[in-house]
Amino acid sequence: MVPTKPNIIFILADDMGYSDLGCYGSEIKTPNLDGLAKNGLRFTQFYNTARCWPSRAGLLTGYYAQQVHRDALPTVPGGVPGVRQTWARLLPDFLKPANYRCYHSGKWHIDGKVLDGGFDRSLNVSSPGNFFTARGSSLDDKPVRPPTDESGYYLTVATADHAVECLKDHAISYPDRPFFQYVAFHAPHFPLHALPQDIAKYRDKYLLGWDALRTARFGRQKKMGVTKTTLSALEREIGPPYAFPDDIKKLGPGEVDRPLPWSGLTPEQRRFQATKMAIHAAMVDRMDQEIGRILAQLKAMGAYENTVIFFASDNGASAEMMVRDGGHDPAAPPGSAKSYLCLGPGFSSACNTPFRRHKTWVHEGGITTPLIAHWPVGIRARGELRHTPGYVIDIVPTVLELAGISKPKDWKGEPIPEAPGRSLVAAFAKDKQIPRESLWWLHEGNRAVRVGDWKLVAAKGDPWELYDMRTDRAEQINLATKLPGKVKELERVWQKQTDSFTELAQKTSPKKSEP
């Protein structure tokens, strides 16, 4: 018996920029994701929270992370140690009563154990800064004991292996039940670790530099229609969000921590930077290859046509630069286990084309992600764009509507507060705006609010900037001085949201998360 309710797969990348997929303007080979886009939808204004753990909290709860203690408010602590309230259930808890089986493969970075979050099976790949070992991973919340010889192991492949194995088991053991699968790749998060054969494809691809790459990607984006803005100017003075000057020295004379003019770099610097970008590209390429294996399994088990597949990234590409975990051996081949490289602000800016800033900032470069939606039996549109703004908090109500599930009003007698997310299902049929009052951001003092086509944004310690999102998502023409009344209006909206979230979060005291 074939389940009538749709299966759901949500695939999440880590630190991938808006322009890193072929279908969003990239030169990186991503044929499997491009194929989903060609036969489905691409959203052009979909947002995350600018950081890993808040995005994952929003994705699986439907709440802003600050509402559930997974990021801080000005007067209420939150973040990685924060523990969600009892009522802040994860999506599987709402799917299980409708007979869904739920599987998790990849990164977790949510408080609590995975199976306690409603998943039936899990591979949690929280490896210690090394894509070539299973150390630190857990299988169904029990620590994995990797073999002494781990040659041949690669984290992205292992994540897909588990996802495919879950699907194969589902086809045999639960053919009459729908499933929800959450596949959270660690790629292309630092350290830049990739398989040699994947790096080889891109080794000389980026020697023209980040300025040329931004221009090329932007040109393709304009032709595709995935952007309607100008290309942001490179902010030459903006470097990593956190300063680790001693680490920069460890990386040698080829490293630079600002997006300087490419023509001013030494040959050694140009080669080093281009090699880092080649490894980043290899990581994205390999992720797409592994997604192809998951798609092949769906087809083999006859589930492809009635599976809704989403793809997004948890934040923009990262300008972070550091050396941690096992350290960096300058003599090791770049991209190998003994190297520890980060992309840095130059090519991170290219990955976030056409937008400003990077992961951790709430300017468009830090918070904008591709969103692909593909469902052969349910989405008739093929290769179309959707321009309505959306946010990771919209995924829970979207999935519940697709599954025909009404979210309960309470959890074991405790009232469940109204969630801010909105279902995107109405936008599947045609390019229409999903009505909402606002979208809101706060992370490490960086703050923003969007109301309609107006966005108010400020980096930590800086004054508000005002932009018209209809024509200036590159955030180049600051209208704050020209339109002070609009600044005040949006500032009131931001503060009202902040006060509301604070009132809710203060009802429960954050506790330290379980190790």
Secondary structure, DSSP 4 states (H G I P E B T S, - for coil): ---SSPEEEEEEESS--TT-SGGGT-SS--HHHHHHHHTSEEEEEEE--SSHHHHHHHHHHSS-GGGGTSS-BTTB--STT----TT---HHHHHGGGT-EEEEEE---SSS-TGGGT-SEEEE---SS-TT--TT-EETTEE----S--TT--HHHHHHHHHHHHHHHHHHH-TTS-EEEEEE--TTPSS----HHHHHTTTTTTTT-HHHHHHHHHHHHHHHTS--S-PPPP-TT---SS--HHHHHHT-TT--SS---GGGS-HHHHHHHHHHHHHHHHHHHHHHHHHHHHHHHHHHTT-STTEEEEEEESS---------TT---TTSPTTSTT------HHHHHHHTTTSS--TTS-SHHHHEEEEEEE-TTT----SEEE-S-EEGGGHHHHHHHHTT-PPPSEETTEEPPPP-----THHHHS--PPP-S-EEEEETTEEEEEETTEEEEE-TTSPPEEEETTT-TT--S--TTT-HHHHHHHHHHHHHHHHHHHHHHTTS---PPP-
